[in-house]
Amino acid sequence: METKKRPDATIFVIFGAAGDLTWRKLIPALYNLYLDHWMPDRFLVLGMDRSDMGDSKFRDRLREGVDRFSRRGKTGSEKWKAFAKNLVYFKADMTKDGTYNDLAKKLSAQDKDWDTRTNRIFYLAVPPSMIETITGHLAKAKLNRDRERSRVVIEKPFGRDLESARKLNQNLTSKFKESQLFRIDHYLGKETVQNILAFRFGNSMFEPVWNRQNIDHVQITVAEQVGVGHRGGYYEQAGALRDMIQNHLLQILCLIAMEAPVSFDGNEVRNKKVDVLHAIRPIFPEQVHHMAARGQYGGGWIEGEQVAAYRSEADVDESSETETFAAVKFYVDNWRWQGVPFYLRTGKRLPVKTSEVAIQFRPVPHQTFPAAALLDWRPNRLILAIQPEEGILLRFGVKHPGLSFHLSPVMMQFYYREAFKTKPPEAYETLLLDVMEGDATLFMRADQSEAAWSVIAPILDVWENVKSTDFPNYPAGNWGPEEADILIAQDGNTWIVPTLLQCREDTSVCRVTTEPES
Ligand code: BG6
């Protein structure tokens, strides 16, 4: 990972340019990079799709997307005009050889025009079934040849199990070098997720306590209030384990558990992360029900609004067995973490949207104070708040003011918005800039993705083969099924109420301003 510089001339070829991702995420991110002067002096976005539209309709639609989804809100006329002249639409059938021959000609003509070798970024904003087709055609048209400057960006899901991920990797690496492949996990682009590295390796005071001697357990929660919305078709094939744990939550676990990299070189950082995945204790089929819990939401209430059960959502089977909630306990079998449980949970239609990591420290080894002084005492806890609040909170005990002696927990807090008075860039801004610079540190390498599939493979197998008899087993607006509470209670622990909620209930504890998820 390098300090950023403005990239060289770049052409983004977006396959699936008429789709949702381009509209909601990619163009708003590129536009913000443009406003922040990170886009190269010369760039072009070549949007490819089957729909019939010209440049002007394409630009109008993208502008509407930016107006709706950009962190900066509505576009300014002049700036947008200057940006939009670099957006071009190319109606094309992505399964035909001719498309790629035309594309190759367009790209060479642009290189000639600019008198340079441009970065060529082939962004696959398409369903997974199209990945091999498009990359096959790119290779056939020799658009893979420039090993330095031609790059392919692939969205998740990357495979649907270990075997399919392996096959896909074999296929892709037979046409492109690994360094040309950028597998996106958008969580890695989030400012607060990147900050885990800064926090751990840019400070000396936490490292000595970052181990099994001091840490009791770790909880990683990624909770969503939304249901599956219009993505029922995709979600039916995925479920929470594939959709969130295999990628986002395991990547966060890696950042918490990894050893210090020797340098910030992309491969070195990824080596250290993959070491964690390899150290995760395998779960045998007969252990799955002790180590993992699944759930599916029924109808319920969220923020005073009645919401439908998963099985009543569009494109969802009315007797669906797909899990919308998953909780898993992992152990990392190495010197640093032996015996420390990592509890991961994620789900849709939970009471609040919040992602956070809680590091629960061990109690003090000996209680000096009399029992009466300790009624409110709590062990130390560090919270890395990922979203929507972005910050770090540290709980410790102090003497409660007064003549009697007793301890009270207090929170020391850092919030990005207060400390820096600015809203951090969106994950896609960071990631797209990294692709233009050819920096793959925040992207999944083939072995990382496969190792993550291996970790969850036994759970996938059991869940696919043993039907859940009690779905739906949590009402929308609740914290998942009872099985998840039992999972953690077996070790004498409980799920930590996310700080955001604790703070909403008691605003003297922390300063939060978060609005409910729309
Ligand atoms: C995606 C999942 O990867 O992440 C979605 O496919 C999920 O199901 C989304 O809603 C959550 O992302 P974020 O950034 O809103 O936490």
Residues whose N, C-alpha, C, O or C-beta is under 5 A from the ligand:
A	BS01	BG6	D243
